[in-house]
Amino acid sequence: MADSSRIELEIVTPAGVVMREDVDEVEAPGILGYFGVLPGHRPFMSQLRAGELRYRTGSADHFVAVHWGFAEVLPNKVTVLVETAEVAEDIDLQRAESAKKRAEERLKQFGTASDVDDARAAREAYDRAESRLEAAQHSQKKQS
């Protein structure tokens, strides 16, 4: 990467590279909260939770729903390794809303379950559905 005023953002899942682009800014859902990265940032690693990754190129914001993984931040590159990643423009808003409703029902059903694994799976499904919906809604607002 020749331009030191930008950051190379690479998002990778087990299925392969989702995107690789030079960007101006990255904001990611760290396990302890969202963190932002600008060019020249100090190196660090962070575990990621399900959430909405935002990146900016010029004045345009872009959104990607990411689910559980890690981010490696270097001064000129952010590598995101996650279980799944969906670019907001590729998310079907109606399907995302339906998935969130199903996840809410599962959460109600298993939220009081004595089986911790069922309750955890229900929570993860809800978090994933919520992040997909948020990313899709931001993308739709941007297009309006």
C-alpha positions as CSV (number, residue, x, y, z in Angstrom):
1,M,0.0,0.0,0.0
2,A,1.7,3.2,-1.2
3,D,-0.7,5.8,0.3
4,S,0.2,6.3,4.0
5,S,-3.0,8.4,4.5
6,R,-5.2,5.3,4.1
7,I,-5.6,1.9,5.7
8,E,-5.9,-1.4,3.9
9,L,-9.0,-3.2,5.3
10,E,-9.2,-6.9,4.7
11,I,-12.1,-9.0,5.9
12,V,-11.7,-12.7,5.8
13,T,-14.0,-15.6,6.7
14,P,-13.4,-19.4,6.5
15,A,-15.0,-19.2,3.0
16,G,-12.4,-16.7,1.8
17,V,-11.8,-13.0,1.4
18,V,-15.0,-10.9,1.7
19,M,-13.4,-7.6,0.8
20,R,-10.0,-5.9,0.5
21,E,-10.0,-2.1,0.1
22,D,-8.0,1.0,0.9
23,V,-10.1,3.1,3.3
24,D,-9.8,6.2,5.4
25,E,-11.2,4.9,8.7
26,V,-12.5,1.7,10.3
27,E,-14.8,1.2,13.3
28,A,-15.3,-2.3,14.6
29,P,-17.3,-4.1,17.3
30,G,-14.7,-5.1,19.8
31,I,-15.6,-7.5,22.7
32,L,-15.2,-4.5,25.1
33,G,-17.0,-2.0,22.8
34,Y,-16.5,-0.4,19.5
35,F,-13.1,0.9,18.5
36,G,-11.9,3.2,15.8
37,V,-8.8,3.0,13.6
38,L,-7.2,5.8,11.6
39,P,-4.0,5.6,9.5
40,G,-0.9,5.3,11.6
41,H,-2.7,3.6,14.6
42,R,-0.7,1.7,17.1
43,P,-0.7,-2.0,16.6
44,F,-3.0,-4.2,18.7
45,M,-5.3,-7.2,18.5
46,S,-8.9,-7.4,19.6
47,Q,-11.5,-10.1,19.9
48,L,-14.7,-9.1,18.0
49,R,-18.3,-9.7,18.9
50,A,-21.3,-9.8,16.5
51,G,-21.9,-6.3,15.3
52,E,-21.7,-3.8,12.6
53,L,-18.3,-2.9,11.2
54,R,-18.2,0.5,9.5
55,Y,-15.6,1.9,7.2
56,R,-15.3,5.2,5.5
57,T,-13.9,6.0,2.1
58,G,-13.9,9.7,1.4
59,S,-17.3,10.9,2.7
60,A,-19.1,7.6,2.2
61,D,-19.8,5.2,5.0
62,H,-20.0,1.5,4.3
63,F,-21.3,-1.3,6.6
64,V,-20.5,-5.0,7.1
65,A,-22.3,-7.3,9.5
66,V,-19.5,-9.3,11.2
67,H,-19.9,-12.2,13.6
68,W,-17.3,-13.4,16.2
69,G,-13.7,-13.3,15.4
70,F,-10.5,-11.2,15.7
71,A,-9.0,-8.0,14.3
72,E,-5.3,-7.3,13.9
73,V,-4.6,-3.6,13.7
74,L,-1.3,-2.4,12.2
75,P,-0.4,1.2,11.3
76,N,-1.4,0.8,7.7
77,K,-3.6,-2.4,7.7
78,V,-6.6,-3.8,9.6
79,T,-7.2,-7.5,9.1
80,V,-10.5,-8.9,10.3
81,L,-10.9,-12.6,10.7
82,V,-14.5,-13.6,11.5
83,E,-16.9,-16.6,11.3
84,T,-19.2,-14.7,8.9
85,A,-19.3,-11.3,7.2
86,E,-22.0,-9.8,5.1
87,V,-21.7,-6.6,3.1
88,A,-24.8,-4.5,4.0
89,E,-25.9,-4.0,0.4
90,D,-26.1,-7.9,0.0
91,I,-28.5,-8.3,3.0
92,D,-32.2,-8.7,2.3
93,L,-33.9,-6.4,4.8
94,Q,-37.1,-8.4,5.1
95,R,-35.2,-11.6,5.7
96,A,-33.1,-9.9,8.3
97,E,-36.2,-8.6,10.1
98,S,-37.8,-12.1,10.0
99,A,-34.6,-13.7,11.4
100,K,-34.5,-11.2,14.2
101,K,-38.1,-12.0,15.2
102,R,-37.3,-15.7,15.1
103,A,-34.2,-15.1,17.2
104,E,-36.2,-13.0,19.8
105,E,-38.7,-15.9,20.1
106,R,-35.9,-18.4,20.7
107,L,-34.3,-16.1,23.2
108,K,-37.6,-15.9,25.1
109,Q,-37.9,-19.7,25.0
110,F,-34.4,-20.5,26.0
111,G,-33.7,-17.4,28.1
112,T,-34.9,-19.2,31.2
113,A,-33.6,-22.7,30.1
114,S,-31.5,-24.6,32.5
115,D,-29.4,-25.7,29.5
116,V,-26.7,-23.0,29.2
117,D,-25.8,-24.1,25.6
118,D,-29.3,-23.6,24.4
119,A,-29.5,-20.1,26.0
120,R,-26.1,-19.2,24.6
121,A,-27.1,-20.3,21.1
122,A,-30.3,-18.3,21.3
123,R,-28.3,-15.2,22.4
124,E,-25.8,-15.6,19.6
125,A,-28.6,-16.0,17.0
126,Y,-30.2,-12.9,18.3
127,D,-26.9,-10.9,18.2
128,R,-26.2,-12.1,14.7
129,A,-29.7,-11.2,13.4
130,E,-29.5,-7.8,15.1
131,S,-26.2,-6.9,13.5
132,R,-27.4,-8.0,10.1
133,L,-30.5,-5.9,10.4
134,E,-28.6,-2.8,11.6
135,A,-26.1,-3.0,8.7
136,A,-28.9,-3.5,6.2
137,Q,-30.9,-0.5,7.6
138,H,-27.8,1.8,7.5
139,S,-27.2,0.8,3.9
140,Q,-30.8,1.4,2.9
141,K,-30.8,4.8,4.6
142,K,-27.6,5.7,2.8
143,Q,-29.2,4.8,-0.6
144,S,-32.3,6.9,0.1
